[in-house]
Amino acid sequence: MADEHNHSAYINGTPWFVYECTIELDVDYRRIALFLLYLFIFMVGLLENVLVVWVNWSRRHSANGVLFCVINVSLSDLMVIGILPFYLMEVTMGEVWVWGHFLCKVTNLIFMVNFYSSSLFLACMTLERYLSLTRPSSPALFPVVGRRRWLLCGGLWLFSFVLALFENVHVDLLEFDEPGCYMMPEHNFQEWFICVHYLNLIFQFIGPAAVIITCNVLIARAVKATPDVQGRRDVWLVHVYSLVFVMCWLPYHLVVFLMVIDILNPYIFSCNTIEVLYFSYSVVQCLSLFHCVANPILYNFLSQSFCKNLINTVLSHIPKEVEQVGAGNQPGAPNGGGGPERQRKLSNVSTSQSDVGS
């Protein structure tokens, strides 16, 4: 995109921005920072989202709408986490793409599908939570029974796929000094770039953010109006949901928006500003992926119900022989922990807690 400035005025045969550029940005430091950030997101995000899907997957058919959306958000995040090793290697080799045309198209498509689907399912989950709290008697957005849940879920994934195609059709493996994977339309580059940006801005950020922030504000008001003191103390968490979403995505969309302004009017920014703008694009794009780490914490690990289900799921995969040995080794446990009758009662208590947690 730096070629957009080649039409600028010249001074003694040299482009104007060569004289104005005084800032020096260290590409090697950015490469190291991006590698560490991608590695952190990959390792932590993979562990968190695998746990979320593992614990909640068995309840996907009978889960309420909120939990159903949580599962889809984690599946979406796992998709983009799965392609992060390619980005790790690309960053390490200095933006050089060595995996060919097919993986260039596929990885971009997966990234863009997650780009939309994660935000859309978060918006639906927040709306579902608001409706279940304020209108418990009204039909759920994602009902447990019937085909509407699966039609709506499939529709959101299909909508995300279609939106992703608007960019993906123009992504290709291009040979400059080194091969790279870029979005580079053959015709009307400016029009396509601006069109794709507006689609991103509206359907990935402004639309979902409006739903998430509005519903969370209304949820906070509804919780404050209830006599539940614990609920009043937890009101701040509702606003954290909105804040984290904005913090993850606003810097990215702000940088891309300024890039659009630069394309429309190449003379509006100084050379130093342009250098910082294009230098920071890959950084804010990487930071936006922190939603893969934040979402499991906010919507799962801070929930007592999820923690109980996680413990019960782990215990259910422990061999019975290990449980019996552990019970028999407890201090003061007569006859190996109380015999079959005591073990049966403990089993019943564990089952009842699991049902409540569900």
Secondary structure, DSSP 8 states (H G I E B T S, - for coil): -GGGGGGS-EETTEEHHHHH------HHHHHHHHHHHHHHHHHHHHHHHHHHHHHHGGGTTT--HHHHHHHHHHHHHHHHHHTHHHHHHHHHTTS---SHHHHHHHHHHHHHHHHHHHHHHHHHHHHHHHHHHH-TTS--SS-SSSSHHHHHHHHHHHHHHHHHHHHHTTEEEEESSSEEEEE--SS-HHHHHHHHHHHIIIIIIIHHHHHHHHHHHHHHHHHHTSS-HHHHHTHHHHHHHHHHHHHHHHHHHHHHHHHHHHHH-TTSS-HHHHHHHHHHHHHHHHHHTTHHHHHHIIIIIT-HHHHHHHHHHHHHTS-HHHHHHHHHTSTT-THHHHHHHHHHHHHHHHHHHHHHH-
